[in-house]
């Protein structure tokens, strides 16, 4: 059963469960009360609502990304992180659960909800991405895959920080014109982080994950065959999605540095 391992009494789950939507709704209300950013986007959403979403998303990916860094390099020398090991697929870290897995479940579930509410966010690929990520994160609470979750759910989210800035400038082009240097830095840093973390580094965390899941599955040591099969299929989808995005980003970068000449 999906999300059956989620402990709804967990403090961090409850904190994120209420913090994310309340922060969004508070921003939406404040923007409307002060009459800010009332213009419509090209798909008909109120710009202030999109800005509220981007600000909450920016905070969320920053939190997840930096906790991914902390857990990856055990910056605070936490005991449970030292005990977390790829060698034990079912090893557990309360730190990873509280600061990466639970926040990710709530954040991605909230994203799915908003994708159905907002026309600007309603993209089938993103809905699948958010849904699959939330489900796989919930599976990690068995516990399993928590060593892998540090990279797949945490560290890679660092690329989402400059992406948030890019998205805000996309909806507020007058800000992009006013702050061209910030816009350029955001685009360049996103490109570097995306290719570094999600393309170059990807084989080093997705490869071991797929290998470990497949090995346990064929050895009959998986706690749930349907869960492991879902993870394998999800991994294929996610890798394919990253490669597709990499291709699209390459095209955008080419246009950024080598814009096509207009024929007069």
KEKE-3310 file (N, C-alpha, C; in steps of 0.2 Angstrom, whole numbers, plus 5000, padded with zeros to 4 digits):
npx = (5004:5003:5012:5011:5020:5023:5024:5013:5013:5025:5036:5043:5036:5023:5027:5031:5020:5010:5017:5021:5009:5003:5012:5012:4998:4998:5006:5000:4988:4993:4999:4988:4980:4988:4987:4997:5006:4996:4993:4990:4997:5003:4996:4985:4985:4985:4999:5004:5001:5008:5021:5021:5020:5033:5042:5040:5043:5057:5062:5060:5068:5080:5082:5081:5092:5103:5103:5105:5119:5124:5121:5128:5141:5142:5143:5140:5145:5136:5130:5120:5122:5135:5133:5125:5124:5129:5131:5122:5107:5095:5098:5096:5093:5088:5090:5091:5078:5070:5075:5076:5068:5054:5052:5053:5042:5031:5033:5033:5021:5013:5016:5011:4997:4996:4999:4987:4979:4984:4985:4997:5006:5003:5009:5011:5023:5029:5020:5020:5033:5034:5024:5030:5042:5038:5031:5042:5050:5042:5043:5056:5055:5054:5063:5072:5084:5089:5102:5105:5095:5100:5107:5099:5087:5090:5104:5104:5094:5100:5102:5089:5089:5094:5086:5073:5075:5076:5064:5056:5060:5055:5042:5041:5046:5050:5058:5069:5074:5078:5087:5098:5111:5109:5100:5107:5118:5110:5105:5117:5123:5113:5114:5127:5126:5115:5120:5131:5127:5115:5118:5132:5136:5126:5126:5134:5126:5113:5116:5122:5110:5100:5107:5108:5095:5090:5098:5095:5082:5082:5088:5079:5078:5071:5060:5048:5042:5034:5036:5050:5051:5043:5052:5063:5057:5053:5066:5071:5062:5065:5079:5078:5070:5079:5089:5082:5078:5091:5095:5086:5090:5103:5100:5094:5105:5114:5106:5107:5120:5123:5113:5101:5102:5092:5082:5081)
npy = (4994:5011:5024:5018:5017:5030:5040:5048:5055:5060:5073:5081:5077:5082:5096:5100:5096:5106:5118:5120:5121:5132:5142:5145:5149:5160:5169:5170:5177:5188:5195:5197:5205:5217:5220:5216:5211:5208:5205:5193:5177:5169:5158:5161:5161:5170:5181:5183:5172:5162:5167:5165:5151:5148:5154:5147:5134:5137:5139:5126:5117:5122:5119:5105:5102:5107:5099:5087:5089:5090:5077:5069:5072:5071:5082:5087:5077:5066:5052:5042:5044:5040:5026:5023:5014:5008:4995:4989:4988:4990:4999:5012:5029:5042:5055:5057:5053:5063:5075:5074:5064:5064:5079:5079:5070:5077:5090:5086:5080:5091:5098:5090:5092:5106:5106:5102:5111:5124:5131:5134:5126:5114:5101:5086:5078:5083:5081:5067:5066:5072:5064:5051:5053:5056:5044:5035:5040:5038:5024:5023:5024:5012:5004:5007:5010:5021:5026:5028:5038:5050:5056:5055:5061:5072:5079:5081:5091:5103:5109:5114:5127:5138:5136:5140:5154:5157:5153:5162:5174:5171:5172:5185:5195:5208:5210:5202:5209:5220:5215:5209:5203:5195:5186:5180:5174:5165:5156:5151:5145:5136:5127:5122:5116:5107:5098:5094:5087:5080:5073:5070:5066:5057:5043:5038:5038:5033:5022:5012:5011:5006:4994:4988:4986:4978:4967:4962:4959:4948:4939:4936:4943:4954:4965:4967:4963:4970:4984:4985:4982:4993:5004:5001:5003:5016:5022:5021:5029:5041:5043:5044:5056:5065:5065:5070:5083:5088:5088:5098:5109:5111:5115:5128:5134:5135:5144:5155:5159:5159:5167:5166:5174:5187:5189:5203)
npz = (5000:4996:5004:5016:5026:5031:5045:5052:5064:5066:5070:5060:5048:5051:5053:5040:5033:5037:5036:5022:5014:5021:5021:5007:5005:5014:5008:4996:5000:5006:4995:4987:4996:4996:4983:4974:4959:4950:4937:4923:4919:4904:4903:4910:4924:4940:4942:4955:4962:4956:4959:4973:4974:4968:4978:4989:4984:4981:4994:4999:4990:4993:5006:5006:4997:5004:5015:5009:5006:5019:5024:5015:5016:5030:5039:5052:5059:5063:5072:5067:5054:5051:5053:5042:5028:5011:5010:5018:5013:5020:5031:5043:5045:5055:5054:5040:5037:5043:5038:5025:5018:5023:5021:5007:5003:5007:5000:4986:4985:4988:4976:4966:4969:4966:4953:4947:4950:4946:4929:4924:4929:4926:4919:4911:4912:4923:4933:4933:4937:4950:4957:4956:4963:4976:4980:4979:4989:5000:5000:5005:5018:5024:5034:5019:5005:5010:5011:4998:4996:5000:4990:4979:4983:4990:4988:4974:4973:4974:4962:4959:4965:4958:4947:4952:4953:4939:4934:4941:4935:4922:4923:4927:4917:4916:4927:4924:4914:4921:4930:4923:4925:4936:4931:4921:4929:4936:4926:4921:4933:4936:4924:4926:4938:4936:4925:4932:4944:4940:4928:4925:4938:4940:4936:4946:4957:4953:4947:4957:4965:4956:4953:4966:4970:4960:4962:4975:4972:4962:4970:4979:4991:4993:5002:4997:4981:4972:4976:4973:4959:4955:4959:4950:4938:4939:4941:4928:4921:4927:4924:4910:4909:4915:4905:4894:4898:4899:4886:4881:4889:4884:4871:4874:4881:4870:4862:4870:4870:4857:4849:4836:4820:4815:4801:4791)
capx = (5000:5007:5013:5009:5026:5023:5022:5010:5014:5032:5036:5045:5031:5018:5029:5031:5013:5007:5021:5021:5003:5001:5016:5009:4992:4999:5009:4994:4983:4997:5000:4981:4978:4992:4987:5003:5007:4989:4993:4989:5002:5001:4991:4979:4986:4988:5006:5006:5000:5014:5027:5020:5023:5040:5045:5039:5047:5064:5064:5060:5073:5086:5082:5083:5099:5109:5103:5109:5126:5126:5121:5133:5148:5141:5146:5139:5147:5130:5131:5116:5124:5140:5130:5121:5129:5126:5131:5116:5101:5089:5100:5091:5095:5083:5092:5089:5071:5067:5077:5076:5063:5048:5051:5052:5036:5026:5034:5031:5014:5010:5017:5006:4991:4996:4999:4980:4975:4986:4986:5004:5010:4999:5013:5010:5029:5031:5015:5023:5040:5032:5021:5035:5047:5034:5030:5048:5052:5038:5046:5062:5053:5052:5067:5077:5087:5090:5109:5104:5091:5104:5109:5093:5081:5093:5109:5102:5089:5104:5101:5083:5089:5095:5080:5068:5076:5075:5057:5053:5061:5051:5035:5042:5052:5053:5063:5074:5077:5080:5093:5101:5117:5107:5097:5113:5121:5105:5105:5124:5124:5108:5117:5132:5123:5111:5124:5136:5123:5110:5120:5139:5136:5120:5128:5137:5121:5108:5119:5122:5103:5097:5111:5106:5088:5090:5102:5090:5075:5083:5091:5073:5079:5067:5055:5042:5044:5031:5040:5057:5049:5041:5058:5067:5054:5054:5073:5072:5059:5069:5085:5076:5068:5085:5092:5077:5079:5098:5095:5083:5095:5108:5097:5093:5112:5116:5103:5109:5127:5123:5107:5100:5102:5085:5083:5077)
capy = (5000:5017:5028:5015:5018:5036:5041:5055:5058:5062:5080:5084:5077:5087:5103:5101:5095:5112:5123:5121:5125:5138:5147:5147:5152:5166:5173:5172:5181:5195:5198:5200:5211:5223:5221:5215:5207:5206:5203:5186:5174:5168:5153:5163:5161:5176:5181:5183:5165:5158:5169:5162:5144:5148:5156:5141:5129:5139:5137:5118:5114:5124:5115:5098:5102:5108:5093:5082:5090:5089:5070:5066:5073:5071:5089:5088:5071:5062:5045:5038:5044:5035:5019:5022:5011:5005:4988:4987:4992:4992:5003:5018:5036:5046:5062:5057:5053:5069:5081:5073:5060:5067:5085:5077:5067:5083:5094:5083:5079:5097:5100:5087:5095:5112:5105:5101:5118:5129:5129:5135:5121:5107:5098:5079:5075:5086:5077:5060:5066:5073:5058:5045:5055:5056:5037:5032:5043:5035:5018:5023:5024:5005:5008:5005:5015:5028:5028:5031:5044:5056:5059:5055:5065:5078:5082:5084:5097:5110:5112:5118:5133:5143:5135:5144:5161:5157:5152:5168:5179:5169:5175:5192:5197:5215:5209:5199:5215:5225:5212:5204:5199:5190:5181:5176:5170:5160:5152:5148:5141:5130:5123:5119:5111:5102:5094:5091:5083:5075:5070:5068:5062:5052:5036:5036:5036:5029:5015:5008:5010:5001:4987:4985:4984:4972:4961:4959:4956:4942:4935:4934:4946:4960:4964:4968:4963:4976:4990:4985:4983:5000:5008:5000:5007:5023:5024:5021:5035:5047:5044:5046:5063:5069:5066:5074:5090:5089:5090:5104:5114:5112:5120:5134:5137:5137:5150:5160:5161:5160:5168:5166:5181:5188:5191:5209)
capz = (5000:4995:5009:5022:5031:5033:5052:5052:5070:5066:5070:5054:5044:5053:5052:5033:5031:5038:5034:5015:5011:5025:5018:5001:5006:5017:5003:4991:5003:5007:4988:4985:5000:4994:4976:4970:4954:4948:4930:4922:4915:4897:4903:4914:4931:4943:4943:4962:4964:4954:4963:4980:4973:4967:4984:4993:4981:4982:5001:4999:4987:4996:5012:5004:4994:5009:5019:5005:5007:5026:5025:5010:5019:5037:5041:5059:5062:5067:5073:5063:5047:5051:5053:5036:5023:5005:5011:5021:5010:5025:5036:5044:5048:5057:5051:5033:5037:5046:5035:5017:5016:5025:5018:5000:5002:5007:4995:4980:4985:4987:4969:4962:4970:4963:4946:4945:4952:4941:4922:4922:4932:4924:4914:4912:4914:4930:4937:4934:4941:4957:4960:4957:4968:4982:4981:4980:4995:5005:5001:5009:5026:5026:5029:5013:5001:5014:5009:4991:4996:5001:4983:4974:4985:4993:4985:4967:4973:4974:4955:4959:4968:4953:4943:4955:4950:4932:4933:4943:4929:4916:4924:4928:4912:4918:4932:4920:4910:4926:4933:4918:4928:4941:4927:4918:4934:4938:4921:4921:4939:4935:4919:4929:4944:4933:4922:4937:4948:4937:4922:4926:4944:4940:4936:4953:4963:4951:4945:4963:4967:4952:4954:4973:4970:4955:4965:4980:4969:4959:4975:4983:4997:4993:5006:4993:4974:4968:4977:4970:4952:4954:4959:4944:4932:4941:4939:4921:4919:4930:4920:4904:4910:4916:4898:4890:4901:4897:4879:4881:4892:4879:4866:4877:4882:4863:4860:4875:4868:4850:4846:4829:4818:4812:4794:4790)
cpx = (5004:5006:5011:5014:5027:5020:5019:5010:5021:5032:5038:5040:5025:5020:5029:5024:5009:5011:5021:5015:5001:5006:5014:5003:4993:5002:5004:4990:4987:4997:4993:4979:4982:4992:4993:5003:5000:4988:4993:4995:4999:4996:4985:4979:4987:4995:5008:5005:5006:5020:5026:5022:5030:5044:5045:5044:5055:5066:5065:5066:5080:5087:5085:5090:5104:5109:5106:5116:5128:5126:5127:5140:5148:5145:5145:5141:5142:5131:5127:5118:5131:5138:5127:5126:5125:5126:5125:5110:5096:5092:5096:5095:5089:5084:5090:5081:5068:5069:5077:5069:5056:5047:5049:5045:5031:5027:5032:5024:5010:5011:5012:4999:4990:4996:4992:4976:4977:4988:4994:5008:5008:5003:5013:5017:5031:5026:5018:5029:5038:5029:5026:5040:5044:5033:5037:5051:5049:5041:5052:5061:5053:5056:5071:5079:5089:5097:5108:5100:5095:5106:5103:5087:5084:5098:5107:5097:5093:5103:5094:5083:5089:5089:5074:5069:5074:5067:5053:5054:5057:5044:5035:5047:5054:5058:5070:5078:5081:5087:5096:5107:5114:5103:5102:5116:5116:5105:5112:5125:5119:5111:5122:5130:5119:5115:5129:5133:5119:5112:5127:5139:5131:5122:5131:5132:5115:5110:5119:5115:5100:5101:5108:5099:5087:5093:5097:5084:5077:5086:5085:5074:5075:5061:5048:5044:5040:5034:5046:5056:5047:5047:5062:5064:5054:5061:5074:5068:5062:5075:5083:5074:5074:5088:5088:5078:5086:5099:5092:5087:5100:5106:5097:5100:5115:5113:5105:5116:5127:5116:5106:5099:5095:5086:5078:5074)
cpy = (5006:5021:5025:5016:5025:5037:5048:5058:5061:5070:5083:5083:5082:5094:5104:5101:5102:5118:5125:5124:5131:5144:5150:5151:5159:5171:5175:5177:5188:5198:5201:5206:5218:5224:5221:5210:5204:5204:5195:5184:5172:5162:5155:5163:5168:5176:5180:5176:5161:5160:5166:5155:5144:5150:5150:5135:5131:5137:5129:5115:5116:5120:5108:5097:5102:5102:5087:5083:5088:5081:5067:5066:5073:5077:5090:5081:5067:5055:5040:5038:5040:5028:5018:5019:5008:4998:4985:4991:4994:4996:5009:5023:5040:5053:5062:5057:5060:5075:5080:5070:5063:5074:5084:5075:5073:5088:5092:5082:5085:5100:5097:5090:5102:5112:5104:5107:5123:5127:5130:5130:5114:5104:5090:5076:5077:5082:5070:5061:5067:5067:5052:5047:5054:5049:5034:5034:5039:5028:5017:5023:5017:5003:5004:5010:5021:5030:5031:5038:5051:5060:5060:5060:5072:5082:5085:5090:5103:5113:5116:5125:5139:5143:5139:5151:5162:5157:5159:5174:5177:5172:5182:5194:5204:5215:5206:5205:5220:5222:5207:5200:5193:5184:5177:5171:5164:5154:5148:5143:5135:5125:5119:5114:5105:5096:5090:5085:5078:5072:5067:5063:5057:5045:5033:5035:5032:5022:5010:5006:5005:4994:4984:4982:4978:4966:4958:4956:4949:4937:4933:4937:4952:4959:4965:4968:4969:4982:4990:4986:4990:5005:5007:5004:5014:5026:5025:5028:5041:5049:5047:5054:5067:5071:5070:5081:5092:5092:5097:5110:5116:5116:5127:5138:5139:5143:5156:5163:5162:5161:5168:5173:5182:5191:5197:5210)
cpz = (5000:5002:5016:5028:5033:5040:5052:5059:5071:5065:5064:5048:5045:5051:5044:5030:5031:5035:5027:5013:5015:5022:5011:5001:5009:5012:4997:4994:5004:5000:4986:4990:4998:4987:4972:4965:4952:4941:4929:4918:4908:4897:4908:4921:4934:4944:4950:4965:4962:4958:4970:4979:4972:4973:4989:4991:4982:4989:5002:4996:4990:5002:5010:5001:4999:5014:5016:5006:5014:5027:5021:5013:5027:5040:5048:5063:5067:5067:5068:5056:5046:5050:5046:5031:5017:5006:5014:5018:5014:5031:5037:5047:5049:5054:5044:5032:5038:5041:5027:5015:5017:5021:5010:4999:5002:5002:4988:4980:4984:4980:4965:4963:4966:4955:4943:4946:4947:4934:4921:4924:4930:4918:4916:4915:4921:4935:4939:4939:4948:4960:4961:4962:4975:4984:4983:4987:5001:5006:5005:5016:5028:5032:5024:5009:5004:5012:5002:4991:4997:4995:4979:4976:4988:4989:4978:4967:4973:4967:4955:4962:4963:4948:4945:4953:4943:4931:4935:4937:4923:4917:4925:4923:4913:4923:4929:4917:4915:4929:4929:4921:4932:4937:4924:4923:4936:4932:4920:4927:4938:4930:4922:4934:4941:4930:4927:4941:4945:4931:4923:4933:4944:4940:4942:4958:4960:4949:4951:4965:4963:4953:4961:4973:4965:4958:4970:4977:4966:4964:4980:4990:4998:4998:5003:4985:4970:4969:4973:4962:4951:4954:4953:4938:4933:4939:4932:4918:4921:4926:4913:4904:4911:4909:4894:4892:4899:4890:4878:4883:4887:4873:4868:4878:4875:4861:4864:4872:4861:4847:4839:4826:4814:4805:4793:4783)
residu = (UNK:UNK:UNK:UNK:UNK:UNK:UNK:UNK:UNK:UNK:UNK:UNK:UNK:UNK:UNK:UNK:UNK:UNK:UNK:UNK:UNK:UNK:UNK:UNK:UNK:UNK:UNK:UNK:UNK:UNK:UNK:UNK:UNK:UNK:UNK:UNK:UNK:UNK:UNK:UNK:UNK:UNK:UNK:UNK:UNK:UNK:UNK:UNK:UNK:UNK:UNK:UNK:UNK:UNK:UNK:UNK:UNK:UNK:UNK:UNK:UNK:UNK:UNK:UNK:UNK:UNK:UNK:UNK:UNK:UNK:UNK:UNK:UNK:UNK:UNK:UNK:UNK:UNK:UNK:UNK:UNK:UNK:UNK:UNK:UNK:UNK:UNK:UNK:UNK:UNK:UNK:UNK:UNK:UNK:UNK:UNK:UNK:UNK:UNK:UNK:UNK:UNK:UNK:UNK:UNK:UNK:UNK:UNK:UNK:UNK:UNK:UNK:UNK:UNK:UNK:UNK:UNK:UNK:UNK:UNK:UNK:UNK:UNK:UNK:UNK:UNK:UNK:UNK:UNK:UNK:UNK:UNK:UNK:UNK:UNK:UNK:UNK:UNK:UNK:UNK:UNK:UNK:UNK:UNK:UNK:UNK:UNK:UNK:UNK:UNK:UNK:UNK:UNK:UNK:UNK:UNK:UNK:UNK:UNK:UNK:UNK:UNK:UNK:UNK:UNK:UNK:UNK:UNK:UNK:UNK:UNK:UNK:UNK:UNK:UNK:UNK:UNK:UNK:UNK:UNK:UNK:UNK:UNK:UNK:UNK:UNK:UNK:UNK:UNK:UNK:UNK:UNK:UNK:UNK:UNK:UNK:UNK:UNK:UNK:UNK:UNK:UNK:UNK:UNK:UNK:UNK:UNK:UNK:UNK:UNK:UNK:UNK:UNK:UNK:UNK:UNK:UNK:UNK:UNK:UNK:UNK:UNK:UNK:UNK:UNK:UNK:UNK:UNK:UNK:UNK:UNK:UNK:UNK:UNK:UNK:UNK:UNK:UNK:UNK:UNK:UNK:UNK:UNK:UNK:UNK:UNK:UNK:UNK:UNK:UNK:UNK:UNK:UNK:UNK:UNK:UNK:UNK:UNK:UNK:UNK:UNK:UNK:UNK:UNK)
# end
